[in-house]
Amino acid sequence: MTANQPRSSAEVIALFDRYVIGNYKRFPVCLVRGEGCYVWDAEGNRYLDLFPGWGCNLLGHCPPRVVEAVREQVGRLIHVPNTWYLEAQGLLAQALSERSFGGQCFFCNSGAEAVEAALKLARLCGKPNRYKIIAMLHSFHGRTYGALSATGQAKYHHGFEPMLPGFRHVPFGDVQAVADAIDEETCAILVEPVQGEGGIRIAPAGYLQALRELADRHGLVLIFDEVQSGLGRTGKWFAYQHWGVEPDIMTLAKGLAGGIAAGAIVARKELAAKLQPGMHAATFGGNPIACRAALATIQTIEQEGLLPRAEQIGQRFRDRLRELQARCPLIREIRVLGAMIGLELQGDGTPIVQRCLERRLLLNCTQQTVLRLLPALTITDEQIEEGCHILAEVLNEAAEPTTVAAS
């Protein structure tokens, strides 16, 4: 068969079983097309996607401006190395700098690569004697060794030990624990303003400001990982802007280019100057296709008013889920910031995800008990209602045995 010949989901699964390393738990479905908040499988079934691209498809599937930008660029120039200047890369750096804290950019291909660049730059700033980095428990920063070592979850370390030295993990939200962990060899603090994979855990009031004060007092680099929360996801361009505090370095990826692979760091100019030629690189980083897609993403967010729309999305989900919580004993807590939604359950959420899939609704379970929704900023009110209706049916059905047993 050629790539253009249609295959059934079963045929594609068989192809994977033979030729693809099985390091992912995959749903038994082959997706072939997407538009907005819907995707279709090889059999023609349509699914409402409330977790598009693990948060990468910030504007939904195949957003028109991004599609057009990529089509135009791929016919003009696909890739050249970073030994040349590219207008799109310069314009993207300007766009990110002007919407954040006026720093300079380095471009790569993923969140893990962005975190690696941030860690290297932080250690450069700490030379000659400071190299330790304080990170948070339940954090997630990526799968490469530096990012993995920074990740505060032992389950991701298992089998790959020893981790890189120099990382200290403390509870998220605990300022005193960070203060106690600082010593003369500490160079940086790394934190997600909203822990995404950690269960949509939002920084408590005053926390980021306190970390900024600690960093300033001890001469540390403050790094905000905004791989999941950046680019308008929370109703601000970057989540840290909700708290009125700025980092020294910020990492970006996921929704940066509307579904095209792209990552970046933004760093204060005085820090960025330490990253000299030959110290770090990314072969495909800042390529013209990704940069054009990212510029089209930013244009879409601005021209369609998607920053305030993210807040509206969050409020609508919050209202519907609170109504559901009042009558469903499975729901323990609801956590929402813009279009980052976490629904913590009393028990395992994995069966809920499977039952939603059977009803053609796609979402995610993280930390075993938290249903995570990262809907596109282009989702309609009708689609929100559709998704909440299906989720309510599934949760209420799942709660019935519990209710009977309790009575």
PERAWO-V683780 format. One record per run of one state. SS is the DSSP state (h for helix, s for strand, l for the rest). FROM is the first residue (numbers start at 0). TO is the last residue. If there is no record, write none. Layout:
ss;from;to
SS;FROM;TO
SS;FROM;TO
This chain:
ss;from;to
l;0;7
h;8;18
l;19;29
s;30;35
l;36;36
s;37;40
l;41;44
s;45;48
l;49;50
h;51;54
l;55;59
s;60;60
l;61;62
h;63;73
l;74;85
h;86;98
l;99;102
s;103;107
l;108;109
h;110;125
l;126;130
s;131;136
l;137;143
h;144;149
l;150;150
s;151;151
l;152;152
h;153;156
l;157;165
s;166;169
l;170;173
h;174;180
l;181;184
s;185;190
l;191;192
s;193;194
l;195;199
s;200;201
l;202;205
h;206;217
l;218;219
s;220;224
l;225;237
h;238;241
l;242;247
s;248;251
l;252;252
h;253;256
l;257;261
s;262;266
l;267;267
h;268;271
l;272;286
h;287;302
l;303;304
h;305;324
l;325;329
s;330;336
l;337;338
s;339;344
l;345;348
h;349;357
l;358;359
s;360;361
l;362;362
s;363;365
l;366;368
s;369;372
l;373;379
h;380;405
l;406;406
